[in-house]
Every structure is written in structure tokens, then in C-alpha cells.
């Protein structure tokens, strides 16, 4: 474990830890495989906060539960295309999917 000096103290940052963990091929594959869920959650959070909506408020607009929104934002869900379309409509935005 390599430590860096910051403001007179030695620290081990998230970036340092990630760099080390990415050397493990199994971890690297899992990390890369989670990118889609990460981007979906991140974009959903950004869109929701831009409209100053809570998870509960968005869920009510979508016709789902707050827990379902939380699972998507927390990368712990595999939402259907139908649900993603409803979320996009509730946020007055377009759903875009690309390859």
C-alpha cells in the first residue's frame, strides 16, 4: 500500500486503492461490467436533482415505489425498458439507448 503525503499527513486515497485493485483481472472485469449500471444511476440522480425531486416524488410520478428508484440509483436493479420509459416521461426527458 503506497501512501501519499497530503498537508503533512500520509493518506491512502480512493484513487490509490482503485488503481491497486484494478491490477486484479477479476476485480477489473467486475468494475468494467458495472459501468452501465453506474451511468444509469448517475444520470437518473442528476436528472432528478435538476428538477428538485425527491426519490419519493419521482416514484409517485412514475407509478412505482421509492425503493425501486433507490435501487436503480444505487446500481442494485435491472429496470425494464418500460420502467425506464416511464421514468423519462416523468422527468420530461427522452430516453436514449445506444450501442
Legacy VTK file of the C-alpha trace (Angstrom):
# vtk DataFile Version 3.0
C-alpha trace
ASCII
DATASET POLYDATA
POINTS 99 float
0.000 0.000 0.000
1.542 3.255 -1.162
0.806 6.338 0.916
0.936 9.917 -0.305
1.762 12.939 1.749
-1.063 15.484 1.921
-0.959 18.535 4.175
1.815 16.982 6.225
-0.015 13.668 6.675
0.210 10.386 4.841
-3.039 9.345 3.189
-4.318 6.468 1.087
-6.996 7.709 -1.306
-9.836 6.009 -3.139
-7.929 6.538 -6.374
-4.860 4.818 -4.884
-6.959 1.884 -3.737
-8.776 1.590 -7.066
-5.516 1.656 -9.004
-4.256 -1.257 -6.906
-7.491 -3.239 -7.143
-7.675 -2.826 -10.930
-4.494 -4.880 -11.181
-6.620 -7.901 -10.229
-8.186 -9.167 -13.506
-11.315 -10.465 -11.755
-11.919 -7.144 -9.988
-11.197 -5.213 -13.195
-13.786 -7.233 -15.106
-16.443 -6.651 -12.428
-15.586 -2.949 -12.310
-15.918 -2.598 -16.080
-19.100 -4.691 -16.173
-20.774 -2.336 -13.670
-20.227 0.782 -15.812
-23.683 0.695 -17.416
-25.476 0.483 -14.061
-23.246 3.247 -12.699
-24.004 5.579 -15.612
-27.741 4.883 -15.413
-27.831 5.586 -11.683
-25.707 8.705 -12.041
-27.806 10.134 -14.875
-31.036 9.400 -13.026
-29.791 11.152 -9.895
-28.633 14.164 -11.940
-31.963 14.465 -13.773
-33.986 14.046 -10.580
-31.971 16.603 -8.621
-32.021 19.057 -11.528
-35.803 19.078 -11.176
-35.518 19.240 -7.368
-37.424 15.990 -6.907
-37.035 13.503 -4.094
-36.977 9.813 -4.865
-40.479 9.594 -3.388
-41.789 12.396 -5.604
-40.297 10.848 -8.729
-41.665 7.429 -7.797
-45.150 8.904 -7.417
-44.924 10.476 -10.888
-43.688 7.179 -12.360
-46.205 4.999 -10.547
-43.613 2.922 -8.730
-42.100 2.806 -5.258
-39.381 4.997 -3.784
-37.443 1.786 -3.153
-37.464 0.971 -6.875
-35.979 4.396 -7.689
-33.391 3.946 -4.909
-32.379 0.535 -6.275
-31.810 1.972 -9.758
-29.818 4.897 -8.395
-27.845 2.535 -6.166
-26.942 0.212 -9.054
-28.914 -2.608 -7.462
-31.635 -3.097 -10.075
-32.204 -4.242 -13.615
-35.086 -1.978 -14.660
-37.247 -2.881 -17.621
-37.296 -0.740 -20.726
-40.929 0.057 -19.918
-39.972 1.413 -16.480
-37.141 3.480 -17.963
-39.580 4.992 -20.480
-41.965 5.904 -17.646
-39.121 7.482 -15.677
-38.036 9.505 -18.723
-41.623 10.697 -19.249
-41.927 11.654 -15.565
-38.723 13.687 -15.899
-39.903 15.271 -19.182
-36.865 13.933 -21.000
-36.038 11.467 -23.752
-34.723 8.010 -23.093
-31.708 7.384 -25.310
-30.093 3.989 -25.734
-27.088 3.397 -27.942
-24.621 0.680 -28.813
LINES 1 100
99 0 1 2 3 4 5 6 7 8 9 10 11 12 13 14 15 16 17 18 19 20 21 22 23 24 25 26 27 28 29 30 31 32 33 34 35 36 37 38 39 40 41 42 43 44 45 46 47 48 49 50 51 52 53 54 55 56 57 58 59 60 61 62 63 64 65 66 67 68 69 70 71 72 73 74 75 76 77 78 79 80 81 82 83 84 85 86 87 88 89 90 91 92 93 94 95 96 97 98
